[in-house]
């Protein structure tokens, strides 16, 4: 081979390496028996293995067990028959990370070479965020469809009730028999119950008449909480956290109080032996990172009303259907399944958004987002600032991000790296603690509150304070900040970051914890 050919091959190799390094999708090259020959940086990041942990091993280590057991059979059939069931054809499959997490991905496979020298190139795209967005959109569309159907039924049923009620009242006026009059009045009471039912259905369908006025959410909540204190009883404690600078909102005060009462009574049922109800009001700004997970809200400025309990929590199945009319997780006869549907319809008709976050055994948090009356124009356009959020950035300090939700963890890591920090990641408190014990050097641990395993965010922070006293901790949660600090004595506001947060909020907390010496 002459020098020109050698130079050409060298240049080709360099180009191929540059393509592999630049690819945002994972690329895995394997031989005909599935042994991994090379991987690109995106594959290392996606599957959380090092290059050495993948190269030389079978591609089965990147697959969940059910698919791994079938892989060799697929390859054997392809090599024997030449049938192209996957070659050149993309399909959705599941991958498995080093920590055992299974996630959806799109796989396309190419083949080159001949005889015993065939190699296979797999290109994989993580579908986790897309699936999450599709699920959120599906829930929203399902609720909208149910709302349209429910509204039509309620409208027709109201017409029927009008006829029934009118005739009963006429009979009552003309009847002189006391026994029959009592029966008519019982029927009228039943008709009134039917009318109340249709009113609730129309509330869910967003077809009721609201009377919004410019209001202070905190004042409205205080009025409702005075009634709730007597209703809930002595075994329940109500805590409040009302921001002094909360913006006013355009809201129907009566319907807002009704929604709060519904949520509070649901919380009481979730705390059969007593517990704590936390109600907070604060300004929040919804940005693109939040919208990536919750599709049915515009970016802009909102006032959030949070209602949180420390009860039994809700399983994922119940959470996915919580706002559907007539769905209830309570035992037969103990719930109509319309309370949360009414709350959902009212908030949506008010131009807002509802979120639900719950963990079985850890309680439930509802977030009611209402557009700020001070920032109505900003909600429509939500322009991004032309200048940087803040001049302060890190200087390569290392932050350990602990989050069991893969999508949230990915977003958090990207946001932190954009601020000039290096990152490590863990999917649970147990994994993070083991990494620290093994000597992984970090300057700060940024951890979610509720996670699977033996150590949640509280426990991890407590162990860090005892065993690694110089290491800073920043907790984040969908729960109100006082719910976090109440279980973490001594925690300062700088150690709590409430979801969803803006980049400026993250900068503020990191600056407060790591100090000016971290960078400028």
C-alpha positions as CSV (number, residue, x, y, z in Angstrom):
1,X,0.0,0.0,0.0
2,X,1.5,3.3,-1.0
3,X,1.7,6.4,1.2
4,X,-1.3,8.1,-0.5
5,X,-3.5,5.2,0.2
6,X,-2.3,5.1,3.8
7,X,-3.0,8.8,4.2
8,X,-6.4,8.4,2.7
9,X,-7.2,5.5,5.2
10,X,-5.9,7.6,8.1
11,X,-8.1,10.5,7.0
12,X,-11.1,8.2,6.7
13,X,-10.6,6.8,10.1
14,X,-10.3,10.3,11.6
15,X,-13.6,11.3,9.9
16,X,-15.4,8.2,11.2
17,X,-14.1,8.9,14.7
18,X,-15.2,12.5,14.5
19,X,-18.7,11.4,13.3
20,X,-18.9,8.9,16.2
21,X,-17.8,11.5,18.8
22,X,-20.2,14.1,17.4
23,X,-23.3,11.9,17.2
24,X,-26.0,12.7,19.7
25,X,-27.5,9.2,19.5
26,X,-25.8,6.1,20.8
27,X,-23.7,4.1,18.3
28,X,-22.7,0.5,19.1
29,X,-20.6,-1.5,16.7
30,X,-20.6,-5.3,17.2
31,X,-19.5,-8.5,15.4
32,X,-21.7,-11.3,14.0
33,X,-22.0,-13.0,17.5
34,X,-22.9,-9.8,19.2
35,X,-19.5,-8.9,20.8
36,X,-19.2,-5.1,21.2
37,X,-16.2,-3.8,19.2
38,X,-16.6,0.0,19.8
39,X,-19.0,2.6,21.2
40,X,-19.3,6.3,21.0
41,X,-19.6,8.8,23.9
42,X,-23.4,9.1,23.5
43,X,-23.7,5.3,24.2
44,X,-21.5,5.6,27.3
45,X,-23.8,8.4,28.5
46,X,-27.0,6.6,27.6
47,X,-26.2,3.2,29.1
48,X,-24.1,4.5,32.0
49,X,-21.3,1.9,31.3
50,X,-17.7,2.9,30.6
51,X,-16.3,2.0,27.2
52,X,-14.2,-0.8,28.8
53,X,-17.3,-2.3,30.5
54,X,-19.0,-2.6,27.1
55,X,-16.2,-3.4,24.6
56,X,-15.6,-7.1,24.5
57,X,-18.9,-8.0,26.0
58,X,-22.1,-9.1,24.3
59,X,-24.7,-6.5,23.4
60,X,-27.1,-8.5,25.6
61,X,-25.8,-6.4,28.6
62,X,-27.6,-3.4,27.1
63,X,-31.0,-5.2,26.9
64,X,-33.6,-6.1,29.4
65,X,-33.7,-9.8,30.2
66,X,-36.7,-10.7,28.1
67,X,-35.1,-9.3,25.0
68,X,-31.6,-10.5,25.8
69,X,-32.8,-14.1,25.9
70,X,-34.1,-13.7,22.3
71,X,-31.2,-11.9,20.8
72,X,-29.0,-14.9,19.9
73,X,-31.9,-16.5,18.2
74,X,-32.6,-13.4,16.1
75,X,-29.0,-13.2,15.1
76,X,-28.8,-16.9,14.2
77,X,-31.9,-16.7,12.1
78,X,-30.6,-13.7,10.3
79,X,-27.2,-15.2,9.6
80,X,-28.8,-18.4,8.4
81,X,-31.7,-17.1,6.3
82,X,-30.6,-13.6,5.5
83,X,-34.1,-12.3,6.5
84,X,-33.8,-8.6,7.2
85,X,-36.2,-8.4,10.2
86,X,-34.1,-5.6,11.8
87,X,-31.4,-4.7,9.3
88,X,-32.1,-1.3,7.7
89,X,-35.5,-1.1,9.6
90,X,-36.0,1.0,12.6
91,X,-38.1,-0.2,15.5
92,X,-38.9,0.7,19.1
93,X,-37.4,-1.5,21.7
94,X,-36.2,-1.3,25.3
95,X,-32.7,-0.7,26.6
96,X,-31.2,-1.4,30.0
97,X,-28.8,0.9,31.8
98,X,-26.0,-0.2,34.1
99,X,-28.2,0.4,37.2
100,X,-30.9,-1.9,35.8
101,X,-33.2,0.9,34.7
102,X,-35.2,-0.1,31.6
103,X,-36.1,2.7,29.1
104,X,-37.6,3.0,25.6
105,X,-35.4,3.6,22.6
106,X,-35.6,3.6,18.9
107,X,-33.1,1.2,17.3
108,X,-31.9,1.0,13.7
109,X,-29.3,-1.5,12.6
110,X,-26.9,-1.5,9.7
111,X,-24.6,-4.3,8.4
112,X,-21.4,-4.3,6.4
113,X,-18.7,-6.9,5.6
114,X,-19.1,-10.4,4.3
115,X,-18.5,-14.1,5.3
116,X,-17.1,-14.2,8.9
117,X,-16.2,-10.5,8.9
118,X,-19.6,-9.0,9.2
119,X,-20.1,-6.1,11.6
120,X,-23.3,-4.6,12.8
121,X,-23.9,-0.9,13.6
122,X,-26.7,-0.1,16.0
123,X,-27.9,3.5,16.3
124,X,-30.1,4.2,19.3
125,X,-32.2,7.2,20.3
126,X,-33.6,7.6,23.8
127,X,-37.4,7.9,23.7
128,X,-37.9,8.6,27.4
129,X,-38.8,12.3,27.1
130,X,-40.9,11.8,24.0
131,X,-42.9,9.0,25.7
132,X,-43.4,11.2,28.7
133,X,-44.7,14.1,26.6
134,X,-47.0,11.7,24.6
135,X,-48.4,10.4,27.9
136,X,-49.1,13.9,29.2
137,X,-50.7,14.8,25.9
138,X,-52.8,11.6,25.9
139,X,-54.0,12.3,29.5
140,X,-55.0,15.9,28.5
141,X,-56.8,14.8,25.3
142,X,-58.6,12.0,27.2
143,X,-59.8,14.5,29.9
144,X,-60.9,17.0,27.2
145,X,-62.9,14.2,25.4
146,X,-64.5,13.1,28.6
147,X,-65.3,16.7,29.4
148,X,-67.1,17.3,26.1
149,X,-69.1,14.1,26.5
150,X,-69.9,14.9,30.1
151,X,-70.9,18.5,29.3
152,X,-73.4,17.3,26.7
153,X,-74.9,14.7,29.0
154,X,-75.2,17.2,31.9
155,X,-76.9,19.7,29.6
156,X,-79.5,17.2,28.4
157,X,-80.0,15.9,32.0
158,X,-80.6,19.5,33.2
159,X,-83.4,19.9,30.7
160,X,-85.0,16.7,32.0
161,X,-84.6,17.8,35.6
162,X,-86.2,21.1,34.8
163,X,-89.3,19.3,33.6
164,X,-89.4,16.9,36.5
165,X,-88.9,19.7,39.1
166,X,-91.5,22.0,37.5
167,X,-94.1,19.3,37.5
168,X,-93.4,18.3,41.1
169,X,-93.7,21.9,42.2
170,X,-97.0,22.3,40.4
171,X,-98.3,19.1,42.1
172,X,-97.2,20.3,45.5
173,X,-99.0,23.6,45.0
174,X,-102.3,21.8,44.0
175,X,-102.2,18.9,46.3
176,X,-104.0,19.0,49.6
177,X,-103.1,15.5,50.9
178,X,-100.4,15.8,53.6
179,X,-99.0,12.2,52.8
180,X,-98.7,12.9,49.1
181,X,-97.2,16.3,49.8
182,X,-94.4,14.7,51.8
183,X,-93.7,12.3,49.0
184,X,-93.6,15.2,46.5
185,X,-91.1,17.0,48.7
186,X,-88.9,13.9,48.9
187,X,-88.9,13.8,45.1
188,X,-88.0,17.5,44.9
189,X,-85.1,16.9,47.2
190,X,-83.9,14.1,45.0
191,X,-84.2,16.3,41.9
192,X,-82.1,19.0,43.7
193,X,-79.4,16.3,44.3
194,X,-79.5,15.5,40.6
195,X,-79.2,19.2,39.8
196,X,-76.1,19.4,42.0
197,X,-74.6,16.4,40.2
198,X,-75.0,18.0,36.8
199,X,-73.5,21.2,38.2
200,X,-70.4,19.3,39.1
201,X,-70.3,17.6,35.8
202,X,-70.5,21.0,34.0
203,X,-67.8,22.3,36.3
204,X,-65.5,19.5,35.1
205,X,-66.6,20.2,31.5
206,X,-65.7,23.9,32.0
207,X,-69.2,25.0,31.1
208,X,-70.2,26.7,34.2
209,X,-70.6,30.5,34.6
210,X,-67.6,31.9,36.6
211,X,-67.5,35.3,38.2
212,X,-63.8,36.1,38.3
213,X,-62.5,39.1,40.2
214,X,-59.0,40.3,40.9
215,X,-58.2,38.4,44.1
216,X,-55.5,37.6,46.7
217,X,-55.2,33.8,46.8
218,X,-53.9,33.9,50.3
219,X,-56.9,35.8,51.7
220,X,-59.3,33.5,50.0
221,X,-57.5,30.5,51.4
222,X,-57.5,31.9,54.9
223,X,-61.2,32.3,54.9
224,X,-61.7,28.6,53.8
225,X,-59.1,27.3,56.3
226,X,-61.0,28.9,59.2
227,X,-63.9,26.6,58.3
228,X,-61.7,23.6,57.6
229,X,-60.1,23.8,61.1
230,X,-63.4,23.0,62.6
231,X,-64.3,20.5,60.0
232,X,-61.1,18.4,60.1
233,X,-60.9,18.0,63.8
234,X,-58.2,18.0,66.4
235,X,-56.1,15.2,64.9
236,X,-55.3,17.2,61.8
237,X,-52.9,20.2,61.8
238,X,-53.0,22.9,59.1
239,X,-49.8,24.7,58.2
240,X,-49.6,27.7,55.8
241,X,-46.9,29.3,53.8
242,X,-48.2,32.4,52.0
243,X,-45.6,34.4,50.1
244,X,-46.0,38.1,51.0
245,X,-45.2,39.1,47.4
246,X,-47.7,36.7,45.7
247,X,-49.3,38.4,42.6
248,X,-53.1,38.8,42.5
249,X,-55.1,36.5,40.1
250,X,-58.4,36.8,38.3
251,X,-60.4,34.1,40.0
252,X,-63.9,33.2,41.2
253,X,-63.5,33.3,45.0
254,X,-66.4,31.0,45.7
255,X,-65.2,28.3,43.3
256,X,-61.7,28.6,44.6
257,X,-62.8,28.0,48.2
258,X,-64.9,25.1,47.0
259,X,-61.8,23.6,45.2
260,X,-59.7,24.0,48.3
261,X,-62.3,22.4,50.5
262,X,-62.5,19.4,48.0
263,X,-58.7,19.0,48.2
264,X,-58.6,19.3,51.9
265,X,-61.4,16.7,52.5
266,X,-59.6,14.3,50.1
267,X,-56.4,14.8,52.1
268,X,-58.4,14.1,55.3
269,X,-59.5,10.8,53.8
270,X,-55.9,10.0,52.9
271,X,-54.9,10.5,56.6
272,X,-57.3,8.3,58.5
273,X,-55.3,8.5,61.7
274,X,-54.7,12.2,61.5
275,X,-51.8,14.2,59.9
276,X,-50.7,17.5,58.5
277,X,-52.2,19.6,55.7
278,X,-49.9,22.2,54.2
279,X,-51.3,25.0,52.1
280,X,-48.9,27.4,50.3
281,X,-49.1,30.3,47.8
282,X,-46.2,31.5,45.8
283,X,-45.2,33.1,42.5
284,X,-43.7,30.7,39.9
285,X,-42.5,31.1,36.4
286,X,-43.1,28.2,34.0
287,X,-40.4,27.7,31.4
288,X,-39.6,25.4,28.5
289,X,-38.1,22.7,30.7
290,X,-41.3,22.4,32.6
291,X,-43.5,22.4,29.5
292,X,-41.4,19.5,28.2
293,X,-43.1,17.3,30.8
294,X,-46.5,19.1,31.2
295,X,-47.8,19.9,27.7
296,X,-51.0,21.7,28.6
297,X,-49.7,25.0,30.0
298,X,-48.2,28.1,28.4
299,X,-45.0,29.5,29.6
300,X,-45.1,32.6,31.7
301,X,-45.8,33.9,35.3
302,X,-48.3,32.1,37.6
303,X,-49.4,32.0,41.2
304,X,-49.3,28.4,42.5
305,X,-51.6,27.2,45.3
306,X,-50.1,24.0,46.7
307,X,-52.2,21.6,48.9
308,X,-50.1,18.9,50.5
309,X,-50.8,16.0,52.9
310,X,-48.6,13.4,54.5
311,X,-51.1,10.6,54.0
312,X,-51.1,7.2,52.3
313,X,-50.4,8.6,48.8
314,X,-51.7,7.4,45.5
315,X,-50.5,4.5,43.3
316,X,-49.5,5.5,39.6
317,X,-52.8,4.0,38.3
318,X,-54.9,6.2,40.5
319,X,-52.8,9.3,39.6
320,X,-53.3,8.8,35.9
321,X,-57.1,8.8,36.3
322,X,-57.5,11.0,39.3
323,X,-59.3,13.9,37.5
324,X,-61.7,11.7,35.5
325,X,-65.3,12.1,36.6
326,X,-66.7,9.2,38.7
327,X,-63.3,7.7,39.2
328,X,-62.6,7.2,42.9
329,X,-60.1,5.1,44.9
330,X,-62.4,5.1,47.9
331,X,-64.4,2.1,48.9
332,X,-67.9,1.8,47.5
333,X,-70.3,4.4,48.8
334,X,-67.6,6.7,50.2
335,X,-67.0,8.9,47.2
336,X,-68.7,10.2,44.0
337,X,-65.5,10.6,42.1
338,X,-66.4,14.2,41.2
339,X,-64.4,16.3,43.6
340,X,-61.1,16.3,41.7
341,X,-62.9,16.5,38.4
342,X,-64.5,19.7,39.6
343,X,-61.2,21.1,40.7
344,X,-59.6,20.3,37.4
345,X,-62.4,21.8,35.4
346,X,-62.5,25.0,37.5
347,X,-58.7,25.6,37.2
348,X,-58.7,24.9,33.5
349,X,-61.7,27.2,32.9
350,X,-59.8,29.9,34.9
351,X,-56.9,29.7,32.4
352,X,-54.7,27.6,34.8
353,X,-53.2,24.2,35.2
354,X,-53.3,21.4,37.7
355,X,-50.5,19.1,38.7
356,X,-50.5,16.0,40.9
357,X,-47.5,14.5,42.6
358,X,-47.8,11.5,44.9
359,X,-45.8,8.6,46.3
360,X,-47.4,5.7,48.1
361,X,-46.7,6.0,51.8
362,X,-45.3,9.6,51.4
363,X,-48.4,11.7,50.8
364,X,-49.8,13.7,47.9
365,X,-49.2,17.2,46.6
366,X,-51.6,19.1,44.3
367,X,-50.5,22.3,42.5
368,X,-53.1,24.7,41.2
369,X,-51.5,27.3,38.8
370,X,-53.4,30.5,38.0
371,X,-52.1,33.2,35.6
372,X,-50.7,36.2,37.4
373,X,-52.9,39.2,36.9
374,X,-49.7,41.3,36.8
375,X,-48.3,39.3,33.9
376,X,-51.1,38.4,31.6
377,X,-49.3,39.7,28.5
378,X,-46.1,37.8,29.5
379,X,-48.1,34.5,29.6
380,X,-49.0,34.8,26.0
381,X,-45.5,35.5,24.7
382,X,-43.2,34.5,27.5
383,X,-40.2,36.2,25.9
384,X,-36.8,35.0,27.0
385,X,-34.4,37.6,28.4
386,X,-31.7,38.9,26.0
387,X,-29.1,39.0,28.7
388,X,-27.7,36.1,30.7
389,X,-29.7,35.0,33.8
390,X,-26.9,35.9,36.1
391,X,-23.2,36.7,35.7
392,X,-22.1,34.0,38.2
393,X,-21.0,30.6,37.0
394,X,-19.1,27.6,38.4
395,X,-15.5,26.8,37.7
396,X,-15.6,23.0,37.1
397,X,-16.8,22.1,40.6
398,X,-18.4,18.7,40.7
399,X,-22.1,18.1,41.6
400,X,-23.7,14.7,42.2
401,X,-27.2,14.8,40.8
402,X,-29.5,12.2,42.6
403,X,-32.9,11.7,40.9
404,X,-34.9,8.5,40.1
405,X,-36.8,10.1,37.2
406,X,-34.5,9.7,34.2
407,X,-36.0,12.6,32.3
408,X,-35.8,15.0,35.2
409,X,-32.2,13.8,35.9
410,X,-31.2,14.4,32.3
411,X,-32.6,17.9,32.3
412,X,-31.0,18.7,35.7
413,X,-27.6,17.6,34.5
414,X,-27.8,19.7,31.4
415,X,-28.9,22.8,33.3
416,X,-26.0,22.3,35.8
417,X,-23.4,21.8,33.1
418,X,-24.5,24.9,31.4
419,X,-23.5,26.8,34.6
420,X,-19.9,25.6,34.3
421,X,-20.1,22.6,36.7
422,X,-19.0,19.0,36.2
423,X,-21.5,16.3,37.2
424,X,-21.9,12.8,38.5
425,X,-25.3,11.1,38.6
426,X,-27.2,8.5,40.7
427,X,-30.7,7.2,40.3
428,X,-31.3,6.6,44.1
429,X,-30.1,7.7,47.5
430,X,-28.6,4.3,48.0
431,X,-26.5,4.5,44.9
432,X,-25.4,8.1,45.7
433,X,-24.4,7.1,49.3
434,X,-22.3,4.2,48.0
435,X,-20.6,6.4,45.5
436,X,-19.6,8.8,48.3
437,X,-18.4,5.9,50.4
438,X,-16.3,4.6,47.4
439,X,-14.5,8.0,47.3
440,X,-16.3,9.8,44.4
441,X,-15.2,13.4,45.0
442,X,-17.9,16.0,44.7
443,X,-18.5,19.5,46.1
444,X,-22.3,19.3,46.4
445,X,-25.1,16.7,46.3
446,X,-28.2,17.8,44.5
447,X,-30.9,15.3,45.5
448,X,-34.6,14.7,44.9
449,X,-36.6,14.2,48.1
450,X,-38.7,11.1,47.4
451,X,-36.8,8.2,45.8
452,X,-37.0,4.4,45.8
453,X,-34.7,2.3,48.1
454,X,-33.6,2.5,51.7
455,X,-32.4,6.2,51.6
456,X,-34.7,9.0,50.5
457,X,-33.5,12.6,50.2
458,X,-33.9,13.3,54.0
459,X,-31.9,10.2,54.9
460,X,-29.1,10.8,52.4
461,X,-28.8,14.4,53.6
462,X,-28.6,13.2,57.2
463,X,-25.8,10.7,56.5
464,X,-23.9,13.3,54.5
465,X,-24.1,15.7,57.4
466,X,-22.7,13.1,59.8
467,X,-20.1,11.4,57.6
468,X,-19.2,14.1,55.1
469,X,-19.7,17.3,57.1
470,X,-17.9,19.5,54.6
471,X,-20.1,18.4,51.7
472,X,-22.9,20.7,50.7
473,X,-26.5,19.4,50.1
474,X,-29.3,20.9,48.0
475,X,-32.7,19.2,48.1
476,X,-35.4,19.6,45.5
477,X,-39.0,18.5,45.7
478,X,-42.5,18.9,44.3
479,X,-43.6,19.4,47.9
480,X,-43.8,22.7,49.6
481,X,-40.5,23.9,51.2
482,X,-41.9,23.8,54.7
483,X,-42.8,20.2,54.3
484,X,-39.1,19.5,53.5
485,X,-37.6,21.6,56.2
486,X,-40.0,20.2,58.8
487,X,-38.4,16.8,58.2
488,X,-34.9,18.2,57.9
489,X,-34.2,20.2,61.1
490,X,-31.6,22.9,60.6
491,X,-32.2,23.1,56.9
492,X,-31.9,26.7,55.5
493,X,-33.9,28.1,52.6
494,X,-30.7,27.9,50.5
495,X,-30.8,24.1,50.9
496,X,-34.3,23.7,49.4
497,X,-35.3,24.2,45.7
498,X,-38.9,23.8,44.9
499,X,-40.0,22.3,41.5
500,X,-40.5,23.7,38.9
501,X,-37.6,26.1,39.2
502,X,-35.9,28.6,36.9
503,X,-32.3,28.6,36.0
504,X,-31.9,31.8,38.0
505,X,-33.3,30.0,41.1
506,X,-30.7,27.2,40.6
507,X,-27.9,29.8,40.3
508,X,-29.0,31.5,43.5
509,X,-29.0,28.3,45.5
510,X,-25.7,27.1,44.2
511,X,-24.1,30.4,44.8
512,X,-25.4,30.5,48.3
513,X,-24.0,27.0,49.1
514,X,-20.8,27.0,47.1
515,X,-19.9,30.7,47.6
516,X,-18.1,33.3,45.5
517,X,-15.0,31.2,45.4
518,X,-16.7,28.7,43.1
519,X,-16.3,31.0,40.1
520,X,-17.3,34.4,38.7
